[in-house]
Amino acid sequence: MLRRKITDDLGKWKKNPKRHPLLVTGARQVGKTYIIDDFARKNYDSFIYINFETTPSLRKIFDGDLDMDTLAMKISARFSEKKIVPGKTILVLDEIQSCPGARTALKSFSGDPRFDVIATGSLLGLNHSKVSLYPTGYEEYLEMHTLDFEEFLWALEIDAGLISSVSEKLNRREPLDPFILETFEEHYRKYMAVGGMPEAVDDFAANKDFGRVRAIQEKIIRSYEDDISKYAEGIVRTRAKECLHSVPDQIGRRFRYNEVTGVHGARRSMYDGGIEWLIEAGVAFKSYRVTEPALPLTYNRNMGLFKLFIHDVGLLVCMIEGETAPMLLEGDSSVNGGKIAENAVACELVGKRIRPMHFGRKDLEIDFVTVLGRDVVMVEVKSGNNKRSKSLDSVMSGERGRMRGIKLERTNVAIDEEGVEHYPLFAAAFIFPDDSGYKL
């Protein structure tokens, strides 16, 4: 079984005596059902599972009155073989977006000792108008992402002590042993080709066959297209597919509407619905441009200028034409690895619950801008090992308060004369703190 960090968050939620129903969101096939099923079986005596897509008849439980006594009676009647013991019974409501009544009912479950409740949703924004009353203040949230690089290493059964040692050295800004550096760089190239979709990672860990991995990735992409066909309405159905297939060509630069289909004069209003559908589904996410790298960053954010990234770097590689994956693994310089690496780093940041933003103006651009403590952190991502960093040096030399410059590239750990910190690409998985999605 794949080890996932979100399991710790689920444990924290269970330990909280004031817990509300937990809503776990995320794109389809990132492993929500699998992890929650395992957690429920290991931590509760009684486990009641409802999937509203595979068993739509069970939606009737949430028709009519939604008070707790009525709900408990209906659930007990339908699952008579299950013994409901307060504190030892968990109810899992899978694909809750398909049953708006169940979403409303989370308020009733809150505070009632008979059930702990975990709900999952992949396309929650699609039926928002059908939810009669949102349980605001009565539900808690966790967002689940694809496997990050550290979880990928766990799947490959890389020694945990070695992973910890590398992480500690990176955070102390100490160079790695050259052999260890080369080994982890090779693992990271594998990670960029495989990505973090659980089915792809699990298969690769067992078979080490990139042909099998690509077939899995292609199947996942087709399933996203099927979701668009099934759930998107009207012209959004066409626009969402067009935007999805435009992302690989536009990675790493401002998203331009007229490049989606090559239509000159394409307007934002034509494609915003398609882009927002992809974001709601968790398939893509935005990085907004900030006009000034100064605190607070959100005050300087331009909502009209953004980059768009695919939520899994392996799926991105699969969507790029040609033999990109094997070329990437071989370190072939003809592959535009910088754009792939930028998407990989963006996924790492989002997985750590860091909102990706970037800084740009006419004469320079910084790939990512974020905040750690009181420092504005500027991050450049390069697939090569050119130590010069014109944009980063320019920003760092200005009078903008506390600032930290980081460059991720093919290199060992070093700090240059401008104070810019240089790290190998895979360091993104370790030098930015994991922000637990659940707070006690």
Secondary structure, 3 states (H helix, E strand, C coil): CCCCCHHHHHHHHHHCCCCCCEEEECCCCCCHHHHHHHHHHHHCCEEEEEECCCCHHHHHHHCCCCCHHHHHHHHHHHCCCCCCCCCCEEEEEECHHHCHHHHHHHHHHCCCCCCEEEEEECCHHHHHHHCCCCCCCCCEEEECCCCCHHHHHHHCCCCHHHHHHHHHHHHCCCCCCHHHHHHHHHHHHHHHHHCCCHHHHHHHHHHCCHHHHHHHHHHHHHHHHHHHHHHCCCHHHHHHHHHHHHHHHHCCCCCCHHHCCCCCCCCHHHHHHHHHHHHHCCCEEEEEEECCCCCCHHHHEEEEEEEEEECCHHHHHHHCCCCHHHHHHCCCCCCCHHHHHHHHHHHHHHHCCCCCEEEEECCEEEEEEEEECCEEEEEEECCCCCCCCHHHHHHHCCCCCCEEEEEEECCCCEECCCCCEEEEHHHHHHHCCCCCCCCC
